[in-house]
């Protein structure tokens, strides 16, 4: 193992532990809605707020893979938000690796709508900063994602339908990889009470390898613990030979700024 890899393996848990320890003191406004599944809801943002999300996901296919991702976001207005994310990945046989850093700009078109679906669009750039960047491809991946959310029965309804449509242009894809891949998700959420929401979805996406596709059924729950903290947990099962056997996910979110 190289000196650089040894340093990354030792520093990653320290960085994550420090963030977890300091987060309750740094972020003390109403919590951000972390996502218990792959569903990303269209939403209006709270202006001038800083957010921190910590998410971990365990996925089992041929090998087990564990990922921990830290995301920092800032909402400039009800319509615009910028996020920066960095994952740390562990895979059986490969050990711990730092993943690719990303920047994501999200725009909500109609945050004040009550009658029509809430619509949004995002642009995400993933940079080959990870340990495996040179081995796989050295280009920048560009993802466009469309979001839609429709309340059933009026703006105060507990029932909501969600749609995510995404396309990723892969920079410097190898011969075995797709240079473009898509994802499509149809989801449903139900507010059990003022603090707790149930989420379910089906997602189909093309995988990196040519000819491989994934289908997942997912269910999860998110709960606002108090005015500062929200937690989420979810699980999914794969359908088809290319899909993961199962997935479990958990996250915690904090927000500071205007209330």
Backbone as CSV, one residue per row, in Angstrom:
resi,resn,N_x,N_y,N_z,CA_x,CA_y,CA_z,C_x,C_y,C_z
1,UNK,0.845,-1.196,0.000,0.000,0.000,0.000,0.879,1.243,0.000
2,UNK,0.533,2.230,-0.828,1.342,3.431,-0.941,1.165,4.314,0.268
3,UNK,2.137,5.258,0.420,2.040,6.197,1.532,0.794,7.053,1.392
4,UNK,0.439,7.435,0.134,-0.740,8.257,-0.083,-2.008,7.522,0.321
5,UNK,-2.115,6.230,-0.058,-3.287,5.446,0.309,-3.373,5.273,1.817
6,UNK,-2.233,5.056,2.489,-2.239,4.898,3.943,-2.715,6.171,4.617
7,UNK,-2.301,7.306,4.073,-2.732,8.582,4.646,-4.239,8.757,4.486
8,UNK,-4.768,8.420,3.280,-6.198,8.575,3.048,-6.998,7.651,3.952
9,UNK,-6.519,6.418,4.121,-7.236,5.475,4.974,-7.295,5.943,6.414
10,UNK,-6.258,6.637,6.869,-6.224,7.074,8.262,-6.946,8.396,8.469
11,UNK,-6.924,9.268,7.459,-7.495,10.594,7.653,-9.001,10.606,7.438
12,UNK,-9.537,9.710,6.577,-10.968,9.734,6.284,-11.827,9.540,7.529
13,UNK,-11.576,8.503,8.389,-12.393,8.367,9.593,-12.265,9.562,10.533
14,UNK,-11.081,10.187,10.579,-10.888,11.341,11.444,-11.731,12.519,10.978
15,UNK,-11.751,12.760,9.654,-12.536,13.864,9.113,-14.019,13.638,9.366
16,UNK,-14.497,12.434,9.080,-15.907,12.125,9.284,-16.294,12.245,10.755
17,UNK,-15.455,11.728,11.653,-15.734,11.827,13.081,-15.783,13.259,13.570
18,UNK,-14.889,14.096,13.055,-14.876,15.506,13.444,-16.150,16.205,13.003
19,UNK,-16.591,15.935,11.762,-17.825,16.540,11.266,-19.015,16.125,12.115
20,UNK,-19.096,14.833,12.448,-20.205,14.352,13.269,-20.214,14.993,14.646
21,UNK,-19.032,15.198,15.220,-18.940,15.769,16.558,-19.324,17.246,16.580
22,UNK,-18.948,17.981,15.526,-19.174,19.425,15.520,-20.529,19.817,14.953
23,UNK,-21.147,18.947,14.181,-22.355,19.322,13.467,-23.467,19.861,14.361
24,UNK,-23.803,19.232,15.508,-24.889,19.752,16.323,-24.639,21.164,16.833
25,UNK,-23.361,21.579,16.954,-23.057,22.909,17.446,-23.042,23.938,16.314
26,UNK,-22.692,23.505,15.096,-22.586,24.425,13.971,-23.926,24.665,13.294
27,UNK,-24.816,23.688,13.338,-26.066,23.761,12.602,-27.216,23.656,13.592
28,UNK,-27.959,24.753,13.735,-28.957,24.780,14.796,-30.289,25.357,14.354
29,UNK,-30.565,25.379,13.055,-31.861,25.798,12.560,-32.630,24.563,12.102
30,UNK,-33.901,24.726,11.657,-34.669,23.559,11.243,-33.927,22.707,10.230
31,UNK,-34.022,21.393,10.394,-33.177,20.465,9.642,-33.590,20.354,8.183
32,UNK,-32.615,20.013,7.360,-32.867,19.754,5.948,-33.439,18.352,5.777
33,UNK,-34.256,18.185,4.740,-34.888,16.892,4.495,-33.914,15.955,3.795
34,UNK,-33.218,15.130,4.553,-32.348,14.111,3.961,-33.227,13.050,3.300
35,UNK,-32.656,12.357,2.336,-33.442,11.432,1.526,-33.170,9.985,1.936
36,UNK,-34.207,9.207,2.298,-33.998,7.823,2.732,-33.835,6.840,1.580
37,UNK,-34.151,7.264,0.347,-34.011,6.413,-0.834,-33.340,7.228,-1.938
38,UNK,-33.358,6.712,-3.155,-32.773,7.429,-4.287,-33.618,8.612,-4.726
39,UNK,-34.852,8.704,-4.271,-35.756,9.781,-4.658,-35.220,11.134,-4.199
40,UNK,-35.149,12.084,-5.136,-34.781,13.461,-4.826,-35.983,14.341,-5.143
41,UNK,-36.693,14.854,-4.135,-37.929,15.589,-4.390,-37.667,16.995,-4.916
42,UNK,-38.553,17.462,-5.788,-38.553,18.874,-6.149,-38.987,19.665,-4.923
43,UNK,-38.326,20.785,-4.662,-38.638,21.543,-3.456,-38.254,23.004,-3.619
44,UNK,-38.933,23.857,-2.844,-38.541,25.258,-2.723,-37.554,25.369,-1.572
45,UNK,-36.509,26.165,-1.747,-35.447,26.262,-0.760,-35.674,27.439,0.186
46,UNK,-35.107,27.335,1.392,-35.117,28.442,2.339,-33.923,29.338,2.040
47,UNK,-34.155,30.607,1.659,-33.038,31.466,1.230,-31.981,31.659,2.310
48,UNK,-30.741,31.770,1.853,-29.575,32.072,2.689,-29.440,31.077,3.844
49,UNK,-29.492,29.803,3.514,-29.282,28.755,4.509,-28.130,27.851,4.081
50,UNK,-27.364,27.405,5.063,-26.252,26.480,4.849,-26.649,25.120,5.403
51,UNK,-26.411,24.071,4.632,-26.849,22.733,5.010,-25.685,21.751,5.014
52,UNK,-25.781,20.763,5.881,-24.831,19.652,5.920,-25.608,18.348,5.946
53,UNK,-25.245,17.437,5.064,-25.836,16.103,5.049,-24.728,15.063,5.143
54,UNK,-24.950,14.043,5.952,-24.060,12.886,6.035,-24.896,11.651,5.747
55,UNK,-24.523,10.918,4.710,-25.277,9.735,4.312,-24.344,8.538,4.169
56,UNK,-24.835,7.378,4.558,-24.085,6.142,4.370,-24.996,5.122,3.698
57,UNK,-24.425,4.351,2.777,-25.197,3.347,2.046,-24.386,2.062,1.945
58,UNK,-25.053,0.930,2.182,-24.434,-0.394,2.055,-25.145,-1.133,0.937
59,UNK,-24.377,-1.628,-0.026,-24.937,-2.294,-1.193,-24.267,-3.646,-1.376
60,UNK,-25.053,-4.671,-1.625,-24.520,-6.029,-1.797,-24.847,-6.531,-3.191
61,UNK,-23.802,-6.832,-3.946,-23.948,-7.477,-5.255,-22.988,-8.650,-5.267
62,UNK,-22.005,-8.672,-6.132,-20.983,-9.714,-6.068,-20.070,-9.469,-4.871
63,UNK,-19.761,-8.204,-4.619,-19.000,-7.799,-3.441,-19.816,-6.780,-2.665
64,UNK,-19.549,-6.687,-1.374,-20.214,-5.691,-0.550,-19.499,-4.353,-0.690
65,UNK,-20.272,-3.281,-0.752,-19.706,-1.943,-0.878,-20.378,-1.008,0.113
66,UNK,-19.581,-0.258,0.843,-20.065,0.714,1.813,-19.587,2.094,1.395
67,UNK,-20.496,3.065,1.377,-20.138,4.428,0.981,-20.631,5.420,2.022
68,UNK,-19.775,6.356,2.379,-20.131,7.461,3.256,-19.900,8.745,2.486
69,UNK,-20.932,9.590,2.396,-20.827,10.819,1.614,-21.211,12.023,2.458
70,UNK,-20.383,13.051,2.411,-20.662,14.321,3.080,-21.015,15.354,2.018
71,UNK,-22.116,16.080,2.227,-22.582,17.091,1.284,-22.824,18.397,2.018
72,UNK,-22.273,19.476,1.487,-22.516,20.820,2.001,-23.275,21.594,0.934
73,UNK,-24.374,22.234,1.322,-25.182,22.977,0.367,-25.515,24.366,0.867
74,UNK,-25.683,25.300,-0.082,-26.084,26.669,0.268,-27.205,27.093,-0.666
75,UNK,-28.321,27.549,-0.079,-29.467,28.023,-0.849,-29.387,29.539,-0.979
76,UNK,-29.238,30.016,-2.203,-29.164,31.451,-2.449,-30.541,32.098,-2.406
77,UNK,-31.563,31.352,-2.789,-32.928,31.857,-2.833,-33.873,30.663,-2.829
78,UNK,-35.166,30.925,-2.989,-36.127,29.830,-3.086,-35.895,28.969,-4.323
79,UNK,-35.223,29.548,-5.331,-35.070,28.884,-6.617,-33.697,28.260,-6.847
80,UNK,-32.667,28.736,-6.160,-31.302,28.324,-6.485,-30.568,27.759,-5.272
81,UNK,-29.844,26.672,-5.511,-29.053,26.037,-4.459,-27.811,25.397,-5.085
82,UNK,-26.678,25.481,-4.372,-25.421,24.879,-4.817,-24.962,23.870,-3.782
83,UNK,-24.541,22.682,-4.243,-24.062,21.627,-3.351,-22.678,21.154,-3.771
84,UNK,-21.868,20.796,-2.774,-20.564,20.163,-3.005,-20.530,18.881,-2.188
85,UNK,-20.071,17.786,-2.800,-20.104,16.482,-2.134,-18.800,15.735,-2.352
86,UNK,-18.443,14.910,-1.359,-17.266,14.050,-1.457,-17.577,12.718,-0.780
87,UNK,-17.521,11.605,-1.517,-17.762,10.290,-0.926,-16.471,9.588,-0.527
88,UNK,-16.578,8.727,0.478,-15.517,7.793,0.851,-16.102,6.396,0.698
89,UNK,-15.419,5.525,-0.053,-15.967,4.230,-0.416,-15.108,3.095,0.130
90,UNK,-15.780,2.036,0.571,-15.084,0.806,0.975,-15.695,-0.360,0.214
91,UNK,-14.855,-1.149,-0.460,-15.318,-2.320,-1.196,-14.468,-3.517,-0.828
92,UNK,-15.118,-4.663,-0.654,-14.405,-5.897,-0.320,-13.311,-6.173,-1.346
93,UNK,-12.106,-6.372,-0.848,-10.985,-6.666,-1.723,-10.199,-5.459,-2.172
94,UNK,-10.827,-4.265,-2.142,-10.154,-3.049,-2.601,-9.824,-2.084,-1.471
95,UNK,-10.447,-2.256,-0.316,-10.193,-1.359,0.803,-10.920,-0.030,0.651
96,UNK,-10.402,0.983,1.343,-11.026,2.300,1.383,-10.461,3.201,0.301
97,UNK,-11.347,3.916,-0.389,-10.946,4.848,-1.430,-11.742,6.135,-1.307
98,UNK,-11.108,7.245,-1.635,-11.807,8.517,-1.746,-12.456,8.570,-3.119
99,UNK,-13.747,8.898,-3.171,-14.467,8.943,-4.437,-14.290,10.261,-5.162
100,UNK,-15.089,10.455,-6.197,-14.993,11.651,-7.023,-15.786,12.799,-6.407
101,UNK,-15.139,13.955,-6.256,-15.810,15.150,-5.753,-16.778,15.677,-6.807
102,UNK,-17.859,16.310,-6.352,-18.857,16.813,-7.295,-19.408,18.160,-6.855
103,UNK,-19.856,18.931,-7.842,-20.579,20.182,-7.641,-21.931,20.061,-8.331
104,UNK,-22.981,20.542,-7.654,-24.331,20.401,-8.193,-25.097,21.705,-8.018
105,UNK,-25.635,22.232,-9.117,-26.448,23.447,-9.103,-27.894,23.052,-9.377
106,UNK,-28.797,23.440,-8.466,-30.202,23.043,-8.552,-31.068,24.285,-8.721
107,UNK,-32.027,24.211,-9.637,-32.954,25.321,-9.876,-34.390,24.812,-9.787
108,UNK,-35.204,25.491,-8.986,-36.631,25.210,-8.901,-37.378,26.274,-9.695
109,UNK,-38.178,25.858,-10.662,-38.803,26.809,-11.580,-39.962,27.575,-10.954
110,UNK,-40.790,26.909,-10.171,-42.033,27.513,-9.684,-42.245,27.223,-8.201
111,UNK,-41.415,27.811,-7.311,-41.500,27.478,-5.880,-42.803,27.901,-5.213
112,UNK,-43.549,28.833,-5.825,-44.781,29.333,-5.208,-46.032,28.622,-5.713
113,UNK,-45.865,27.619,-6.544,-47.035,26.965,-7.124,-47.852,26.215,-6.077
114,UNK,-49.162,26.230,-6.240,-50.057,25.444,-5.400,-50.916,24.497,-6.235
115,UNK,-51.219,24.916,-7.463,-52.101,24.125,-8.320,-51.331,23.183,-9.227
116,UNK,-50.185,23.646,-9.747,-49.437,22.884,-10.736,-48.293,22.105,-10.084
117,UNK,-47.752,21.116,-10.781,-46.613,20.369,-10.221,-45.418,21.275,-9.967
118,UNK,-44.684,20.987,-8.906,-43.435,21.688,-8.615,-42.345,21.068,-9.484
119,UNK,-41.615,21.913,-10.237,-40.652,21.430,-11.217,-39.263,21.965,-10.914
120,UNK,-38.245,21.150,-11.184,-36.863,21.571,-10.957,-35.913,20.913,-11.936
121,UNK,-34.699,21.458,-12.016,-33.660,20.936,-12.901,-32.317,21.137,-12.217
122,UNK,-31.408,20.171,-12.371,-30.081,20.306,-11.769,-28.999,19.938,-12.775
123,UNK,-27.830,20.536,-12.571,-26.625,20.233,-13.338,-25.549,19.819,-12.349
124,UNK,-24.997,18.624,-12.533,-23.987,18.088,-11.622,-22.726,17.735,-12.396
125,UNK,-21.582,18.184,-11.882,-20.282,17.864,-12.456,-19.508,17.019,-11.457
126,UNK,-19.080,15.819,-11.876,-18.278,14.928,-11.034,-16.857,14.897,-11.579
127,UNK,-15.904,15.273,-10.733,-14.514,15.405,-11.148,-13.722,14.151,-10.762
128,UNK,-12.776,13.705,-11.614,-12.024,12.469,-11.345,-10.946,12.669,-10.294
129,UNK,-11.395,12.981,-9.067,-10.460,13.222,-7.962,-10.204,11.975,-7.135
130,UNK,-10.992,10.911,-7.365,-10.877,9.715,-6.548,-9.644,8.899,-6.854
131,UNK,-9.395,7.903,-5.980,-8.233,7.024,-6.133,-8.268,6.250,-7.442
132,UNK,-9.487,5.930,-7.930,-9.618,5.104,-9.124,-9.835,5.921,-10.389
133,UNK,-9.686,7.235,-10.308,-9.975,8.073,-11.460,-9.125,7.759,-12.666
134,UNK,-7.822,7.570,-12.484,-6.939,7.292,-13.610,-7.148,5.889,-14.164
135,UNK,-7.593,4.956,-13.299,-7.782,3.585,-13.748,-9.032,3.456,-14.612
136,UNK,-10.096,4.196,-14.276,-11.355,4.074,-15.007,-11.396,5.058,-16.177
137,UNK,-11.660,6.310,-15.896,-11.623,7.336,-16.921,-11.261,8.656,-16.263
138,UNK,-10.588,9.499,-17.016,-10.081,10.728,-16.438,-10.887,11.953,-16.771
139,UNK,-12.082,11.778,-17.350,-12.891,12.915,-17.744,-13.868,13.342,-16.668
140,UNK,-14.548,14.455,-16.934,-15.573,14.982,-16.036,-16.928,14.436,-16.469
141,UNK,-17.660,13.851,-15.532,-19.010,13.359,-15.813,-20.008,14.491,-15.601
142,UNK,-20.937,14.656,-16.539,-21.941,15.717,-16.479,-23.325,15.091,-16.392
143,UNK,-24.049,15.420,-15.318,-25.385,14.856,-15.108,-26.434,15.959,-15.130
144,UNK,-27.496,15.738,-15.903,-28.680,16.594,-15.898,-29.824,15.806,-15.275
145,UNK,-30.531,16.433,-14.316,-31.629,15.751,-13.636,-32.864,16.652,-13.637
146,UNK,-34.007,16.072,-14.008,-35.293,16.764,-13.978,-36.098,16.239,-12.798
147,UNK,-36.742,17.165,-12.064,-37.528,16.813,-10.884,-38.966,17.302,-11.068
148,UNK,-39.925,16.508,-10.592,-41.319,16.936,-10.570,-41.990,16.360,-9.332
149,UNK,-42.857,17.170,-8.719,-43.607,16.725,-7.546,-45.026,17.274,-7.640
150,UNK,-46.016,16.407,-7.460,-47.417,16.794,-7.516,-48.135,16.326,-6.257
151,UNK,-48.725,17.284,-5.529,-49.548,16.931,-4.377,-50.892,16.405,-4.860
152,UNK,-51.380,15.367,-4.212,-52.658,14.768,-4.572,-53.726,15.261,-3.611
153,UNK,-54.671,16.067,-4.121,-55.733,16.562,-3.265,-55.492,17.949,-2.716
154,UNK,-54.619,18.738,-3.334,-54.388,20.102,-2.875,-53.024,20.287,-2.264
155,UNK,-52.601,21.572,-2.061,-51.244,21.859,-1.563,-50.969,21.341,-0.164
156,UNK,-52.005,21.136,0.649,-51.822,20.655,2.018,-52.010,19.139,2.136
157,UNK,-52.078,18.458,1.012,-52.297,17.013,1.030,-51.098,16.281,1.622
158,UNK,-51.379,15.155,2.268,-50.314,14.310,2.810,-49.712,13.396,1.747
159,UNK,-50.356,13.311,0.582,-49.933,12.395,-0.475,-49.247,13.174,-1.598
160,UNK,-48.082,12.683,-2.041,-47.352,13.337,-3.119,-46.765,12.298,-4.071
161,UNK,-46.821,12.615,-5.363,-46.171,11.812,-6.390,-44.899,12.517,-6.852
162,UNK,-43.863,11.730,-7.162,-42.564,12.293,-7.532,-42.045,11.628,-8.802
163,UNK,-41.295,12.418,-9.586,-40.649,11.908,-10.788,-39.245,12.481,-10.882
164,UNK,-38.262,11.613,-11.098,-36.877,12.014,-11.387,-36.475,11.396,-12.719
165,UNK,-35.944,12.222,-13.623,-35.405,11.747,-14.894,-33.998,12.299,-15.044
166,UNK,-33.011,11.412,-15.212,-31.622,11.857,-15.260,-30.871,11.295,-16.444
167,UNK,-29.884,12.057,-16.892,-28.990,11.608,-17.948,-27.574,12.033,-17.626
168,UNK,-26.613,11.116,-17.754,-25.216,11.389,-17.429,-24.343,11.185,-18.664
169,UNK,-23.590,12.229,-19.012,-22.605,12.158,-20.082,-21.249,11.859,-19.444
170,UNK,-20.675,10.715,-19.781,-19.454,10.234,-19.139,-18.240,10.744,-19.903
171,UNK,-17.365,11.460,-19.203,-16.165,11.982,-19.826,-15.059,10.944,-19.862
172,UNK,-14.513,10.681,-21.035,-13.405,9.741,-21.151,-13.771,8.316,-20.830
173,UNK,-14.966,7.869,-21.246,-15.399,6.498,-20.962,-14.503,5.493,-21.676
174,UNK,-14.255,4.360,-21.031,-13.464,3.291,-21.639,-14.325,2.524,-22.641
175,UNK,-13.716,1.572,-23.346,-14.442,0.784,-24.343,-15.546,-0.051,-23.713
176,UNK,-15.377,-0.423,-22.454,-16.369,-1.254,-21.772,-17.471,-0.427,-21.120
177,UNK,-17.343,0.893,-21.122,-18.295,1.754,-20.429,-19.216,2.476,-21.406
178,UNK,-20.410,2.786,-20.928,-21.307,3.664,-21.669,-20.770,5.097,-21.614
179,UNK,-20.911,5.827,-22.724,-20.567,7.245,-22.694,-21.774,8.112,-22.346
180,UNK,-22.972,7.484,-22.303,-24.184,8.150,-21.815,-25.048,7.096,-21.138
181,UNK,-25.609,7.452,-20.010,-26.533,6.540,-19.329,-27.664,7.349,-18.695
182,UNK,-28.819,6.713,-18.555,-30.002,7.407,-18.049,-30.490,6.746,-16.767
183,UNK,-31.352,7.473,-16.055,-32.053,6.924,-14.895,-33.467,7.491,-14.879
184,UNK,-34.406,6.698,-14.388,-35.796,7.128,-14.272,-36.358,6.591,-12.965
185,UNK,-37.012,7.465,-12.209,-37.550,7.090,-10.896,-38.975,7.609,-10.768
186,UNK,-39.861,6.757,-10.294,-41.228,7.131,-9.955,-41.429,6.845,-8.477
187,UNK,-41.856,7.877,-7.726,-41.945,7.720,-6.279,-43.233,8.266,-5.688
188,UNK,-43.449,7.913,-4.429,-44.634,8.328,-3.672,-44.206,8.602,-2.243
189,UNK,-44.771,9.665,-1.658,-44.492,9.965,-0.254,-45.797,10.270,0.473
190,UNK,-45.819,9.906,1.753,-47.005,10.105,2.585,-46.570,10.618,3.946
191,UNK,-47.124,11.753,4.355,-46.799,12.349,5.647,-47.596,11.648,6.740
192,UNK,-46.917,10.826,7.531,-47.589,10.119,8.621,-48.052,11.085,9.700
193,UNK,-47.244,12.103,9.965,-47.590,13.186,10.886,-46.715,14.382,10.531
194,UNK,-46.690,15.400,11.389,-45.949,16.613,11.076,-44.448,16.382,10.982
195,UNK,-43.938,15.346,11.616,-42.493,15.119,11.667,-42.013,13.911,10.855
196,UNK,-42.905,13.033,10.475,-42.494,11.758,9.882,-43.126,11.561,8.509
197,UNK,-42.303,11.154,7.534,-42.765,10.938,6.163,-42.291,9.578,5.660
198,UNK,-43.204,8.841,5.061,-42.896,7.553,4.440,-42.658,7.760,2.948
199,UNK,-41.630,7.091,2.407,-41.254,7.246,1.000,-41.128,5.867,0.358
200,UNK,-41.625,5.732,-0.872,-41.451,4.499,-1.644,-41.202,4.871,-3.099
201,UNK,-40.361,4.091,-3.794,-40.084,4.407,-5.192,-39.595,3.175,-5.945
202,UNK,-39.631,3.311,-7.273,-39.021,2.335,-8.183,-38.061,3.098,-9.081
203,UNK,-36.814,2.641,-9.173,-35.814,3.307,-9.997,-35.200,2.315,-10.978
204,UNK,-35.112,2.748,-12.228,-34.410,1.985,-13.264,-33.283,2.862,-13.795
205,UNK,-32.097,2.291,-13.888,-30.960,3.063,-14.383,-29.986,2.174,-15.138
206,UNK,-29.328,2.783,-16.111,-28.259,2.106,-16.813,-26.991,2.194,-15.980
207,UNK,-26.255,1.086,-15.890,-25.017,1.043,-15.126,-23.836,1.415,-16.014
208,UNK,-22.656,1.535,-15.404,-21.482,1.971,-16.145,-21.110,1.004,-17.263
209,UNK,-21.159,-0.299,-16.980,-20.766,-1.303,-17.966,-21.802,-1.394,-19.087
210,UNK,-21.334,-1.520,-20.317,-22.232,-1.676,-21.457,-23.145,-2.882,-21.269
211,UNK,-24.442,-2.686,-21.539,-25.394,-3.787,-21.485,-25.923,-4.131,-20.117
212,UNK,-25.525,-3.405,-19.064,-25.983,-3.708,-17.708,-26.957,-2.636,-17.225
213,UNK,-28.070,-3.082,-16.638,-29.106,-2.190,-16.125,-29.503,-2.629,-14.722
214,UNK,-29.986,-1.678,-13.941,-30.388,-1.952,-12.562,-31.828,-1.518,-12.349
215,UNK,-32.589,-2.340,-11.631,-33.956,-2.020,-11.226,-34.062,-2.245,-9.721
216,UNK,-34.566,-1.232,-9.011,-34.644,-1.321,-7.551,-36.010,-0.857,-7.061
217,UNK,-36.564,-1.596,-6.110,-37.713,-1.156,-5.329,-37.201,-0.695,-3.972
218,UNK,-37.573,0.529,-3.573,-37.033,1.109,-2.347,-38.158,1.633,-1.462
219,UNK,-37.930,1.593,-0.165,-38.855,2.167,0.803,-38.040,2.748,1.946
220,UNK,-38.513,3.852,2.508,-37.770,4.484,3.593,-38.643,5.435,4.382
221,UNK,-38.067,5.970,5.436,-38.772,6.912,6.293,-37.806,8.003,6.721
222,UNK,-38.295,9.228,6.809,-37.492,10.335,7.325,-38.268,11.012,8.449
223,UNK,-37.520,11.451,9.478,-38.162,12.026,10.652,-37.372,13.215,11.154
224,UNK,-38.083,14.302,11.433,-37.471,15.479,12.036,-37.418,15.257,13.543
225,UNK,-36.205,15.052,14.064,-36.024,14.755,15.481,-36.327,15.984,16.327
226,UNK,-35.790,17.116,15.927,-36.049,18.394,16.591,-35.816,19.494,15.567
227,UNK,-35.748,20.745,16.025,-35.577,21.852,15.095,-34.212,21.873,14.431
228,UNK,-33.268,21.068,14.914,-31.907,21.092,14.382,-31.529,19.861,13.575
229,UNK,-32.198,18.754,13.820,-31.725,17.477,13.274,-32.863,16.717,12.610
230,UNK,-32.576,16.167,11.441,-33.487,15.235,10.794,-32.708,13.985,10.399
231,UNK,-33.334,12.828,10.556,-32.686,11.561,10.214,-33.541,10.824,9.189
232,UNK,-32.904,9.903,8.461,-33.609,9.125,7.449,-32.984,7.750,7.352
233,UNK,-33.800,6.755,6.990,-33.306,5.393,6.786,-34.175,4.718,5.743
234,UNK,-33.546,3.891,4.906,-34.291,3.211,3.864,-33.607,1.929,3.439
235,UNK,-34.318,1.142,2.628,-33.781,-0.118,2.121,-34.384,-0.384,0.755
236,UNK,-33.688,-1.217,-0.026,-34.174,-1.555,-1.350,-33.757,-2.953,-1.748
237,UNK,-34.512,-3.546,-2.675,-34.168,-4.858,-3.218,-34.046,-4.734,-4.730
238,UNK,-33.096,-5.487,-5.297,-32.865,-5.431,-6.722,-33.714,-6.430,-7.487
239,UNK,-34.082,-6.052,-8.714,-34.851,-6.907,-9.606,-34.035,-7.116,-10.879
240,UNK,-33.670,-8.348,-11.180,-32.860,-8.622,-12.351,-31.434,-8.966,-11.984
241,UNK,-30.746,-9.671,-12.882,-29.415,-10.192,-12.570,-28.353,-9.106,-12.462
242,UNK,-28.525,-7.975,-13.126,-27.533,-6.910,-13.045,-27.722,-6.012,-11.827
243,UNK,-28.867,-6.110,-11.172,-29.185,-5.232,-10.047,-28.499,-5.711,-8.775
244,UNK,-28.221,-4.796,-7.839,-27.721,-5.219,-6.526,-28.728,-6.138,-5.844
245,UNK,-28.232,-7.032,-4.997,-29.134,-7.911,-4.251,-30.027,-7.095,-3.324
246,UNK,-29.411,-6.182,-2.582,-30.157,-5.303,-1.693,-29.304,-4.093,-1.352
247,UNK,-29.961,-3.089,-0.768,-29.298,-1.854,-0.374,-29.938,-1.345,0.910
248,UNK,-29.133,-0.829,1.823,-29.647,-0.121,2.991,-28.951,1.233,3.071
249,UNK,-29.671,2.229,3.551,-29.168,3.599,3.539,-29.635,4.323,4.790
250,UNK,-28.797,5.213,5.312,-29.160,6.040,6.464,-28.492,7.398,6.312
251,UNK,-29.117,8.428,6.874,-28.552,9.764,6.757,-29.010,10.666,7.877
252,UNK,-28.292,11.765,8.050,-28.621,12.790,9.036,-28.357,14.150,8.401
253,UNK,-29.213,15.121,8.681,-29.080,16.436,8.079,-29.209,17.551,9.096
254,UNK,-28.490,18.638,8.827,-28.501,19.829,9.677,-28.630,21.055,8.781
255,UNK,-29.165,22.142,9.337,-29.298,23.384,8.576,-29.082,24.572,9.507
256,UNK,-28.447,25.626,8.989,-28.297,26.862,9.733,-28.594,28.030,8.815
257,UNK,-29.059,29.129,9.389,-29.393,30.307,8.592,-30.734,30.847,9.014
258,UNK,-31.489,31.405,8.049,-32.778,31.977,8.356,-33.768,30.897,8.742
259,UNK,-34.603,31.199,9.708,-35.653,30.275,10.124,-36.980,30.678,9.499
